[in-house]
Amino acid sequence: MADANPLQLSLYHPRGCLSASVQALWVASASESHAVEAWLPGDIGSGIVFNLTNTIAINQQPFETGVILQPVSKDSALLAMPAGSVMAGMRFHPAVGYGVMNRLCDTPTPLVANTVFEHALLSLFKQLSASTGPYAKMNSLYRWLKIHLRFSEQIPPSLASALNALSLAEGLNPDTLTISQRQLERQFQRWLGVTPKQAARILRVKRTREALKQSHAPLVDIALSQGFSDQAHMTREFKQIAKVTPYGYVKRVRGRYSE
């Protein structure tokens, strides 16, 4: 008999001082009898993954147990977890990963510790491996971040303001920029590895995903409400970044089938 839900996912969205830097802490496990595939959405955020048990794969690239640095997510990535796998992680808001790690990864990258912070991540991996159950692991993540999360470089106010405007679908008004457009583009490339235009496209698809989950409105209405010129425009953008059509995404999240 198949498990009702072969993937068990625990999420915690921090409040207080961590909330400005950390989107979520999470613990995921695959059932002992079933492998799991799940899509990791693109949102220009980055993170740190702790692979605690088995060799997993991200976009078909295998990763053994250890700490994995996640790149800025420009599109959806396919995670494959063998039966019995256990993982945990922390997901940062856009640009925070660079501010903390002082580097960007082009692809998921196993951690080779060189700094005090990175050695502390390896110690956290050992602690997570020894702890039992999702609550204990989540508590370890939270306590570790409260002690160790520090910025090696602060996010420039101009970049933070631009990211906030894009996340709210306000767009970038050249008249309100405190630096030149070219300077802002350099900041985006340095901190996120994308242009402002690319960031806007990715964040619009992120908002569209939320709209599709929450609304039963016709797709054409959702397309127009999210600023697309028509449904076909939404479908092209959505499929390029989310790796599935809007219709396919709706079926997936409503449990009609599993991809």
ZIBELQUI-V262813 format. One record per residue. OMEGA is omega in whole degrees, -180 to 180 (none if undefined). NEAR is the number of other C-alpha atoms within 8 Angstrom. Layout:
BEGIN
omega: <OMEGA;OMEGA>
near: <NEAR;NEAR>
END
This chain:
BEGIN
omega: <-178;175;179;178;-176;177;175;-176;174;-178;173;177;-175;172;178;-171;-179;-172;-180;-177;-171;175;-173;165;-175;173;-178;178;174;-180;-178;-175;-176;170;-176;168;-179;179;175;-171;174;-178;-173;170;175;-178;178;-178;175;179;-163;-173;-172;173;178;176;173;-173;176;175;-176;176;176;180;-179;-179;-178;175;179;177;170;-174;-179;175;-177;179;-178;177;176;-179;174;177;179;-180;175;180;174;180;176;-178;-177;170;180;178;-178;-178;179;180;-179;-174;-179;175;175;172;177;-179;174;-169;174;-177;167;-170;176;-176;177;180;-178;175;176;175;177;177;177;177;179;179;179;180;-178;-177;-176;174;-177;-178;-180;179;179;179;178;178;-177;-178;180;-180;179;-178;-165;-175;179;178;171;177;-178;177;180;180;180;178;179;179;179;179;178;179;-180;-180;179;179;-180;-176;-179;179;-179;-178;-178;-179;178;175;-180;178;-180;178;179;178;177;177;178;-179;-178;-173;-174;-179;178;173;174;179;177;179;-180;179;-178;-179;177;176;176;179;179;176;180;179;-180;178;-171;-172;173;179;175;-178;-180;179;178;179;-178;-179;-179;174;175;-179;177;-177;180;177;178;-178;180;-179;-177;-178;-180;-175;-177;178;177;177;175;180;178;179;178;179;-179;-174;177;171;-178;173;-179;-179;none>
near: <2;3;8;4;5;10;9;9;8;8;8;8;9;10;6;6;5;10;10;8;8;13;12;11;16;12;14;12;11;16;13;7;7;11;12;11;9;7;8;8;10;14;12;12;14;15;13;11;12;12;15;13;10;12;11;13;12;12;7;8;6;8;9;8;10;11;13;12;12;13;12;15;12;9;12;12;10;12;13;12;13;12;11;13;14;12;12;13;12;13;12;14;12;12;12;12;15;11;14;11;9;9;7;12;10;6;6;10;9;9;9;5;8;6;6;7;7;11;10;9;9;11;8;11;12;8;9;10;8;6;8;6;6;9;6;9;13;12;8;11;12;9;8;10;9;8;6;8;8;5;8;8;7;6;9;6;6;10;11;9;8;9;9;8;11;13;10;7;8;7;8;8;6;6;4;5;10;5;7;7;8;6;8;12;10;8;10;13;10;7;10;13;9;8;9;9;6;8;11;12;9;14;12;11;12;11;9;11;9;8;9;12;9;6;6;5;6;6;9;8;8;12;15;11;7;9;6;10;8;9;11;6;10;12;10;9;10;13;11;9;12;12;9;9;11;12;7;8;11;10;10;11;8;7;7;7;6;5;4>
END
